[in-house]
Amino acid sequence: MTNDTTYDPVTGDHLKDWGHRPGKQFPALLAKANAMRAEGFGLVRIRQELEGDIPPPPVTLALRDTGEVPFHENIRADDPDEEDNVAKVRQTMTALMRVPTIEAGAIMPDACPAGPVGTIPVGGVAAARNAIHPGMHSADICCSVMMTDLGDADPKAVLDAAQSVTHFGPGGRREGDLFDIDKELLEAFRENRFLDNPKSLRMAEHHMGTQGDGNHFLFVGRSRKTGRTAVVTHHGSRGPGAVLYKNGMIAAEKFRSELSPETPKGNAWIPADTEEGRDYWEALQVIRRWTKENHSAIHQATLEAVRADVGDRFWNEHNFVFKRGDLFYHGKGATPAWGDYAEDATGLTLIPLNMSEPVLVVRGKDAARGLGFSPHGAGRNFSRSEHKRRMGSTTPEQQLKAETEGLDIRFHAGGVDASELPSSYKNADAVVQQIRDYDLAEIEDYIDPYGCIMAGDVPPFWAKKKKRR
């Protein structure tokens, strides 16, 4: 017993001053310390008693040496723009491979940079051990495509029906125009720490039946093999996915700062074998369910509006994390190409190219040099702003007419978005040829375009707010 006569309670500040790191163990330590305090023990004696509970300092993981983890290149440059693009992709992928959790990587024929050096590129694949990297699936979690066979339905009637039911642009649907959502799915949100918040729950309801903006689309065409009409949608998990991404990055940063301070914040990870890792993995599966239901709801509303018969339907995601063996495969704009990547996998996946080209129906080859992936689309060789600059005095309307003659192209929520025209993407024939050359997938069918709907050139929400002021 000491002669210390100060009986103020022991606080978290005391514990930190004594060398304890804040964490889940703090409540138990405080309870133990203050029980001793109540018995009259002084701070010096309590500190000595708790010294055995100080965990050893964490072993931090350094970045790997450049070149220590090589990556596969499934891409070829045939002109100066492509050479510049490939050089930038190679630079960012080289930096990415230094992250200490990464054990393998690959880039697809549609690869292009997606942020600062070290950010996984679009068309990039990274395999990590015991780690889920939210930054490697990005805010557009589970960006994906779904196809439904509508038999002999008239393509124009299908596109008209789709335009009457789908929703593009920012935000969600208004009250009174909401799509139904599975109550069990909402309950799954409430049961997960990363999804159980008012914003996610509200968006899960209001964003159901919406497709967003950018390169997301609703495409109608005919199967080259059967002549039957098909509708294809492209979108991700909208607001619920964006909120999950934000919460995931916050959790990952806490681990990064302790486990690997050298790792760039954008490549932070959640250890998969932690409680947070298990909950985040489950949250990803819930978001996948939501996204699939969103596609299905739009397809169902379209076929009901046009009164079409429904045939085959399948889908695949290309912004997601897939577990295979003991590794977590992060595909950023890359399509899983092994047959049983998910319980609902059919062996067939979709690769859209651009609005004037077919959507490819392919069967994956599970190529080792692609880490089991294939491309997700055509990709870009330069930025959206650079494409607009190269148009010069040509208006978006003129460019659209020149590039999509004979097609029914609609912009649902605004004017023509020149950055989504075919000329803003890589040459589709070259991408298809590289899929064959690198043996990444077998093309089984082409859905030739009749037309499509895209969001259009919508002013950003902050510009609208500024204008209102």
N, C-alpha and C positions, 0 to 999 in steps of 0.2 A: 504494500500500500504506500502511495507517495504522499507528500505533504501538500500537493497541489490543491488549493482550496477553490479553484474556479470550476464551476459545475455547469457551464454553458454546454449545450449539446454539441456533439461531433457532427460536422457537416461535410458535404461533398468537397468543399474547398480544403478542409483538413486532409482528406484522403488524397487529393491531387498533390498537395504540398508534400505528402509523405511518399509519393512515387506511384500511387495507384492510377491506372488509366480508366477513365469513365467507361462504363459498360453495364451489362445486365447484372453483374455481380455487386454493383454499388448498394442496392437496397439491403442485401444480406450483410454486407460489411458494416453499413451504418447501424443496422439493428444490433449487431454484435458489439460494436464500439459503444453505443449508447447504453446497452445493458451493463457493460463494465462501468460506464460513467455513473449510472444510477447506483452502483455498488460503492462508488467513491474512488475509483481508480483515476489517476491523473493522465494527462495527455501523453506524457513520455511513456508510461507503462502500456497504454493502449496502442500507441504506435509500434512499440516493440512486439506486442502480441499479434498485430496484423501484418508484420513484415513477411511472414511466411505465406501470406495470401497475395503478395505482389507477383503477378505473372512475369516470366522472363520477357525481355524485349523481343518484339517480333523479328523474325528473320526476313529482311526485305529482299525482294527479287529485282535484280538489275536487268536492264535491257540487254537483249542478246547482241552479240557482235553482228555487224552487217555481213550478210552472206551465210550466217550460221544455219539459217533455215531457208532453203531455196523454195521457189514456187514455180508451178507449171505455167507456161504461156501458150494459150490457144488462140492466138491472134496474129494477124499479118497486116503490115502496112503497105499499101499500094500507091500512095500519093503523099505529098508533103503534109497535108492536114492530118492524115492518118499517122504519119511518122511522128509528128509533134504530139498527137494524142497518146500514142503508144509509149513515147518517152516519159510523158507525165504519169501515165498509169504505172509504168515500171518503177518510177521514182517513189510514188506513194506506197506501192505494194512492198518495195524493198524496206521502207521505213516500218510498215505494218508488221513485217515478219520479225522485227526486233522485240515485239511485245512478248514478255516471258511465258505467257500461257500458250502461245501459238506454236503448233507443231507441223503445219503444212498449209499451203496456199495454192490458189489457181486463179487465172484470169480468163474470161470468156471472149469470144470474138466481138461482143458488143460492149467491151469495157470502155469506161471513160471516167475521169476524175470526179469526185463528189465532195470535195472540201479541201481543207489544208493538207499538206503533205503528211502522210501517215494515216489518213482516213481511208477506210476500205473503199475501193472504187465501186461504182456501178459495174456489174459484171465481175465482181470479185467474190472469192470463196476463201474463208479462213477457218481452219479446224483447230479448236482449243481444248486443252485438257482441264477438266473440272472447273470450267469457267464459262459464264454467259456474259457476253459483251453487249449491252443495250445499244451502244453506238454503232454496232456492226449490223443491226437490223434496222436502225434509224427510226424516226418518228412515224414513218409510214409502215408500221408493222403489218405483216401479212398482206402486203400489196400482192394482188392475185388476179387470176382470170378464170372465168367460168363460161362454158359453152353449153347451150341447149339446142337440140335438134327440134325444129318446128315443122318438119314434114314438108307439105306442099304449100305452106302459107306464102302469100304474096309478100316479097321483101319490103315494098313500100308500105303496105298495111302494117307490117311488123314494126318498121321504123316509126310510123305515125303513132302506133299504140305505145311504143316504148317512150316516145317523147312526151306522151300524155301522163305517164306514170312515174318516170324517173325524176331525179333532182340533182342538178349540178350547181357548182358554185360554193361559196363559203357558207358555213352555218348548217343548221338542220331544218327539218320540216316544222311548219307552224302547227300549233294546237288545232285539232280538227282535221289535220291532213297526215297524221302520224300512221306509220305502218305498225301492225301488231308485232310484239316481240315475245318470244317464248319466256314464260314466267320462271321456268327452271333455269334458264340462262341468266336472267336477272338475279336469281338467288345465288348462282355461282359467282356473280360479281360481288354480292354482299358477303360471301364466305371467304374472300381473298383479301389480304391486307393491302395489296397493291391496287385493287379495283374498288374496294368498298369506301367510296367517297362520293359526296353529292354531285360533283361535276361529272365523274365517270358514269354514274347511274343515270343522270339526266341526259347525257349525250348518247348513252346506249339506246335510249328510247327515241330521242329526237333525230339522231343521225341514221337510224335504220331506214333503208330505202334511199340513201343519198350516195353520190359518187365523187364529190369533191371537185377539184380543178386540175390544172396542169395537164399531164399526159393521160389522165384517166378518160375512158371512153365507153360508149355502147356501140357495138359494131354489128351490122347485119350483112350476111352474104350467103353464098351457096356453096355447098360441098362439091368439089370438083369430081369426087369419086361417085357420089350418089345423086347429085343435082338437088338435094333437099336444102331447104332454108335453115339457117342457123343464126342464133344471136349470141354474141360474145360480150361480156362485160369485163371491165378492168378498173379496179379500185382497191383500196386497202381498208384498214380498220377505222378510218376517220377519227373523230374526236376521242373515242375511248382508247384507241391505240396510242394517240399522241400523249394523252395523260399518263398511260402506263409507261411509255418511253421516258417521260420526264421523271416519274417516280423511280423508275429503274436506274436512271442516271444518278439520281441523288443517292440511292443505296450503293451503287457501284463506286461512287466517289469516296464514300466512307471507307470501303475496303482498299481502294487504290492508295489513299493517303497513308494507310498503315502498312499495306503489303508491298507496294511498289511505287513510291513517290516519283521515280524517274519516268514511269509510264505516262504519256500524255493523257490529259483528262478525258479526251474523246474516246480513248480506248480502255477506260476503266472497266472492271468486271466484277460480277458477283460470284463468289465461289459456289459452285453447284451443290456441294455437300453441306452447305450451311442451311439453317432454317430459312433465311432470306432467299437463298438460291432455289430451294425446293418450292417456296411460295411463288417466286418469280416465274419459274418454269411452268407451274400450274396456271399462273395468270396468262402466260403466252398461249396455253391451250384453250383457255376460255375466250381470249381475243380471237383465236383462230375460229372457234365455233361461231362467234358473233359475225365475223367477216363472211363466213360461208352462208350464214343465214341471211345476211344482207344481200349477197349475190342472188340467192334463191328467191328472196322476196321480190326483187326487181324482175327476175325472169318470170315468176309466177304471175305477177300483176300484168306483165306484157302479154303472156299467152292467153290469159283470161280476157284481156281487152280485145285481142284479135281473134279469140275463139279458135286457137290453133291446137292441133294435136301435138303432144309432147313425146319425143323419142329419147335418145340417149342424152345424158347430162353428166359432165365431169368438170373438175376444176383443179387448179394447182396454185400454190403460192410461190413467190420468188423473192420476197423480203422476209426471211424468217430464220429461225434456229432449229436445226434438226439434230437429234441424238442418234448416233450410229456407233455401235460398240461402246467404247469408253470415251469417245470424243464428241464434242458439240460443234457441229458444222454450221457456220454463219454464212448464209447466202444473201448477198446484197445485190439484187437484180440478177439472180442466178436461179435456174429451175432445177429442182431435184430430179435426177434421171436414173434412179434405181426403183425397181418395181414396187417395193413395200415400204416406201419412205413414210407412209401414214396408213392408218387403218382403212381410210376411204380412197386410197390410191387405186387407180384402174390400170396403170401401166402406160396410159396415154397422158400427155401434157400438151399445153398450148404455147406457141411462141408467136406473138403478134409482131409485125414489122413496122409498117406505118399505114396511114389511112388510105393510101392508094394501092397497097399490096395485100396479098392474102395473109390470113392467120394460118400458121403452120400447125398441123396436128402431128405430133411426133411421139415416137417410142424411144425412151432413153436407152443409152448404151452402157451406163454405169462405168464410163471411161475412167481409168485410174489417173490419167493426166488431167482430168477435169474434177478430180476428187468426187466423182459420181454425179456431177452437175452438167447442165447444158445452158445455153444462153436464155435470156428472158425476152429479147427483142432485138431491135436494130442498134440502139445506142447512138451516141453523138460524137462527132469529132471536134466540135467547138461549142461554145456557150450559146444560150438563147439570144443574148444581146448581140453577140458577134454575128449570128445568123441574120438578125434584123438589120445590122449595119451593112451587111453584104447585099441586102436587097436594094440598097440605094433608094432611088425615087419610086421604085415599083411599090404600089400599095398592096396591103395584105389581100384585098379582094382580087386584084389582078393576078397576084401570085397563086392564090387558091384556084382560080379558074384555069390557069395554065397548067397546074400540077395535078388537078383532079377532074379533068374533063370527063363528063359522062357519069360521075359519081354524085350521090346525094349526101353532101356534107353539111351538117347543121351544127351551129354553135348555140347551145341552149341558154346560156346565162350572159351572153355578151357578144361583142364583135368578133371578127376573125382573129384567131390567135396565130400570128405568123410563125411563132416559135414551135408550133406543132405541125407545120406543113411538112410534106415528105422531104423537101430539100434541107430541112434542119437535122435530118437523121443520116446515119451512115447508109451507104449503098446496100439495098436489101439483097441484091443478087450476090454481092461479095460476102455478106454475113451467112447466107444460105450455103455458099460454096465452102466457107470455112467450117461450118458445122459438119459438112461431109468430110473435108480434108482432115480434120482432127478427130473424126469418128465419134462425135459427141452424142448424136441422136440419129434415128432413122425416120425420115419424113414419110408418114403414111397417108396424109391427105392435105389438101389446100382448101381453105374456105375463102373463095374469091369475093372481093368486096362488092356490095351494092351501095352501101353508104354507112355513115356513122354519125354519132352525136358526141360532141365534146363540150366542155364548159365554155370556152371562148375567152376572149381577152377581158377578164373581169378586174376592175380596179381593186387593189388590196384593201382590206377592211380598214386599215389605219388611214388611208387616203380619204375614204368616205367619212370617217369621223372628223378629220381635219376640215373637210369641206363643209360639214354641218355646223362647225364652230364659226 
